[in-house]
Amino acid sequence: MDSYIAIRGEGVTAYVGPDATRLLHAFAVKHALKAIKHGMRLTRTATPKTSLERAGKITGKVYKRGQYDQAIADVDQWIYAMQAALPVITND
């Protein structure tokens, strides 16, 4: 078991391993795309173009300018699949 999600109490405490880390990164990319779609500029390096490129690295697809909804939906689908695949360990 290389990757897993550790939970203690009511929330996630750790994303352990390479796949779990990629899952956390996908969450960040998805929320960055949502913010950019609504006109927010997060940082100097989180431009619309780089955010779409990062989504493409996760999903394996190429997104053109303005395809935020499609990128968000694809990343969200990848997140659901990865969450289903990763084991969850509770530390109570």
N, C-alpha and C positions, 0 to 999 in steps of 0.2 A: 504494500500500500504506500505508494510514493506521495500521493496527494490526497488531502481530505480537508473537510471543514470542521473545526472544533467549536462546540457550543457549550457555554456554561451559563446556567440560568435562563434568561429570556432572550439572549442575543448571541450573535457570532462573536467569538473571541479571537479566532485565528484562521487564516487561510494558509494551509501548510502544503508546500510542494509546488512544482512548476505549473500543474494544471489549475490548482486553486488560485495561484497568483495571477494566471491569465484570466481567470474568472473575475477576480477583483478589478483587473485592468479593463475588462470589458464593461463592467459597471461604470467605471469612470468615463470611458469613451462614450457610452450611451447617454449619460447625463450631460456630458460636454456637448454632444450633438443637439440635445434638447435645448440647452441654453443658447447655443449659436443659432439654432432655428428661430428662436424668439428675439434675436438681435443682440444678445449679450456677447461681449468679447472677454474671454476668460483671462488669458495671458498673451503675451506677445508671440509665443510659439504655438499656442492652441488656436490656430487660425481655422477658418472653415475648410480650407484645402487640406491641411495636415490632419484635422479630425476625420475627414472623409477617408483619407489614406489609412489612418489607423483602424478605422472600421473595416476597410478593405483587407487589411492584414489579418483581422480576426475572422472575417467571413469568407475570404478568398475571392471576393468580387471587386469590380472596379466601379466606383461611384463618380458621377459627374457633378459639377457644381449645381447646388440646389436640391440634390436627391437626399435630403435629410430624412424624410419620412421613410423611404425605402431602407436607408442605412440603419435607422433606429429599429425598424421592424426586423431586419436581418440579424442585427446584433442581439436583439431581444430573444429571437428564436435560438441563437447560439447559446445564450445565457441559460435559457430553460433546459436545453439539451445537456449542457455541462453540469448544471445543478442536479439533474436527474442521474448523471453518471458518477458524480463524486460521492464517496461515502461521508456520512455525517456522524461524528463521534461526540457524544455528550459526556461532559466532565462534571457530574453532579456529586 
